[in-house]
Amino acid sequence: MSSDRLIYLPLGGAGEIGMNAYVYGYGPKGKERLILVDIGVTFADMETSPGVDLIFPDMSWLIQNKDRLEAIYITHGHEDHIGAIGQFWDKLGAPVYARAFTSNLARHKMRDQGQPEDAITTVSAWPETTTAGPFTVGFLPISHSIPESGSLVIDTPVGRIIHTGDFKLDETPVVGEAFDPELWADVSSKGVKALVCDSTNVFSLQAGRSEATVGPEIEKLVAASPNLVAATTFASNVARVKTLAEAGQRAGRSICLMGRAMRRMVEAGLETGVLTDFPKVVSPEDAQGIPRGNLMLLVTGSQGERRAASAQLARGKHNGLTLKEGDTFLFSSKTIPGNEKGVFRIINQFSEMGVDVVDDNSGLYHVSGHANRPDLEKMQDIVNPTMVIPMHGEHRHLREHAKLSEAKGRASIVAVNGTMLDLTGDMPKVVGSVETGRTYLDGSVKIGAMDGIVRDRIRMALNGHVIVNVILDEDDEPLGEAWVELMGLPEVGSSNAPLVDVLEADLTQFLGRAGAKTLADDSKLEENLRRIARNSSKDEIGKKPEVTVIVSRLS
Amino acid sequence: MSSDRLIYLPLGGAGEIGMNAYVYGYGPKGKERLILVDIGVTFADMETSPGVDLIFPDMSWLIQNKDRLEAIYITHGHEDHIGAIGQFWDKLGAPVYARAFTSNLARHKMRDQGQPEDAITTVSAWPETTTAGPFTVGFLPISHSIPESGSLVIDTPVGRIIHTGDFKLDETPVVGEAFDPELWADVSSKGVKALVCDSTNVFSLQAGRSEATVGPEIEKLVAASPNLVAATTFASNVARVKTLAEAGQRAGRSICLMGRAMRRMVEAGLETGVLTDFPKVVSPEDAQGIPRGNLMLLVTGSQGERRAASAQLARGKHNGLTLKEGDTFLFSSKTIPGNEKGVFRIINQFSEMGVDVVDDNSGLYHVSGHANRPDLEKMQDIVNPTMVIPMHGEHRHLREHAKLSEAKGRASIVAVNGTMLDLTGDMPKVVGSVETGRTYLDGSVKIGAMDGIVRDRIRMALNGHVIVNVILDEDDEPLGEAWVELMGLPEVGSSNAPLVDVLEADLTQFLGRAGAKTLADDSKLEENLRRIARNSSKDEIGKKPEVTVIVSRLS
């Protein structure tokens, strides 16, 4: 059918780092059968989303078109690819496919949200494939900072697509399958229409380093440390966790895992067989009885998260264990931009205790899980695709990646969230746009990022909050004076009288002078009271607060 | 007098980067005559200090002891050293000494706060000195990222102290005096008791690079850019501003300064004679008539500040000028930790416009203004002090600097804000501690960081705010139902009814059942209403909001 087309539509992850969600479709315009690749989350921050628990892509478009959705594929188990599956599966209702390790994590997420675990189907690596409407999809092993990452080989009626997911080119990844250039060349040999490719590290100019390079350095450091050693990394980086544990074991130390995620990830690795020969671990209780020089703690919280094990140790005791002068704390991780303050807070707390902190300043104890610029070029050389569609990155990453691809003579385009591309021909074409955005999990409620709720919180945080309370009798006459409560504002301003008193006097004066028409009109009255409260505050304390006016009428 | 002692007391800057303020004293215990070195600010952030305009050190101790204060010295004109002078001078009332460029900036700050400009006295560089009680103080020229930085040579009855201020060892600084190792060796030749030394870059392992190294690279970049070039750096880095302007001039471009601070700093440089031969500049109005390939904009906002020129250009037009596809925007600056998100926001906005952004990723277009680890060692070798007191840095910096100094065989100690050291002998001794902290400028009011005001704002931002309003008649009987207003909370929760309705029903039900004793007791009533509002919210929306209860009694 010549009217059929192949479309690509990112709903999350294109124009940002985090919350990946990519739709592919094939069929007649507006009736394409769809698959979703990844359904991730991103994390809230105080500046833009205070009080928010988790951020999802706005999945409205896909939910509206759920009757066209054939399947969901998850490339790997990082939160920004898998994190929203439990929260949205019941609204999408399609079968979910993933490799064993990823499935293990996905099932836990489904269970946590009261969803059926058997919606998750475990599939083996390429050459095994699954069929979803017009698509045939296989998981091609690729290295990344979590076990069993799979790039997707998506066969469509108009050609083969490779969707990389997050990846690096690591031929010695410590845990899991090595990147296999020959396998990749073979899979690509009959022609690849489009390489849809991770862009996060396009600005890193040197080729990436293998996971295997950090082991010897960590081993030296641990062996040279006289007292207790604690180390943190992303718990999902099972290879790193294993490297750290083995370095401890070789130095004659007992290994103790601290933090729920750390135990969960090692468990998932053991359950699925991706992790073998992991050193024996001791419980925190048993660790208390072991001489400090014979102990190594592997802890969560590499990003300074306040509730994680690292932050708790930095504040004092955690699970009965404390760090002391002369101990060593290793960040086998990089600090994600935006998390610096939290990480430095912990480092300074350890510094106050006399703990020697080793971070990634030297570059010896951590390597990235993503493909750097030369690796992206190498990937294009191996796959030799007609088009390169940059995904997973901020606009600057996508644009740079597109420029890089065009410089290599390949068709490319910047397509951010909501941009629908037609990939049927040899050039990507923009054929539509879909409303996208962010959905916030706030407590137990999903709210839209643009609903104004979080905007009001930010305003209260910046400006403080004044509550004005006025009671009117049956004849619309003020009953007593205006009553003011403050939240988040100075008690005393420029006149040296309590701010509450000044505002109440100004508001009461207004009430005394206000005409019957104003007093009878709720919105007029509120508008005036708000204006006076804001202006009097500005005079007194130099800022205009948020104001809530409550007018009560006895009638 | 054998009972006299020499003390050192940091009030800000020791245990943090920013808001420097260091006290030295000499005399009998508790009656030491004092000098203050620097009086800086630090900047608020949404995470810890939302809505705050500026942060000062808590100067209470010094204000209480102002009768003992002989003088204030300002090492250089960066905000974290000079920024609070206008806000605190009237409470301290001592003469202020600074070099010409710093004086120029200090006078503007005094004028802005309605303080007398003539409280600022301009002094020349070493060997000129001033006397302040038992101290004789001179400004020894040192290189830094602002003109006329001066290290202080503080002669005391028990020996010479050198207080470095912020510095680097730059023998080709482009603007201002080069670091002169021979002069420094000469000043140190009769013995230096204590080197009180900048610690910010102690973790930078390579020797620092000279300001002169960036010029050729910037020149190449500007010459190779076909269209408009805009560049940002710290406005106070007058040498860099000059380098940028000259690169533009050599490429045949007219230079346009944008942003108040950029114009102010160039003006101060010209007024004080530290800046000579600055290329002629055009106004933004005139710039509009110049072909884009012949124009270079020097703009404020290297840290992504939302109101600065760079952010305004990224959002669209500024002073009638816009950037377009094919233009170049250069960050000749590094991003201070914590500012990444703001900077990346701008870069992504430019990316969307098709503007090519060049940042410090390559390391070619920016050098630091601080002494790196090898430079700190070199400084110790030149000055050969008995003690090294690390200052200006977080705890981790101070500790590392102290370890470095001890490894070089010098007495050292970590002394954070509020720690009083006795430097009379050959070893620093802790002899007391003083309460320190932060003072917030909030609008026009100074508030304490621990007053609870900002804590309440943070809580409203995280949890939202519920206002409960109840009216009781003369017999303490509820008049009508409870009234609820929400701010920053979802409208609908798990029961699918409006949250306001659910809360009002629950609160009204409570009022109906409450006994006369509870209804008559304001605090008991409020406590119950708050608890119910929080618990019902938790059931409905999964979070417990802040609650303000207003009980009005008709009596």
Interface residues (C-beta under 8 A of the other chain):
Chain A: G15 D45 M46 E47 P50 G51 F203 L205 P337 G338 E340 K341 F344 I347 N348 S351 E352 V357 N361 S362 E394 H395 R396 R399 D442 G443 S444 V445 I447 D451 I453 V454 D456 R457 I458 M460 A461 L462 N463 G464 H465 I467 N469 I471 L479 G480 W483 E485 M487 G488 L489 P490 V492 G493 S494 K538 I541 G542 K543 E546 T548 I550 S552 L554
Chain B: G15 D45 M46 E47 P50 G51 F203 L205 P337 G338 E340 K341 F344 I347 N348 S351 E352 V357 N361 S362 E394 H395 R396 R399 D442 G443 S444 V445 I447 D451 I453 V454 D456 R457 I458 M460 A461 L462 N463 G464 H465 I467 N469 I471 L479 G480 W483 E485 M487 G488 L489 P490 V492 G493 S494 K538 I541 G542 K543 E546 T548 I550 S552 L554
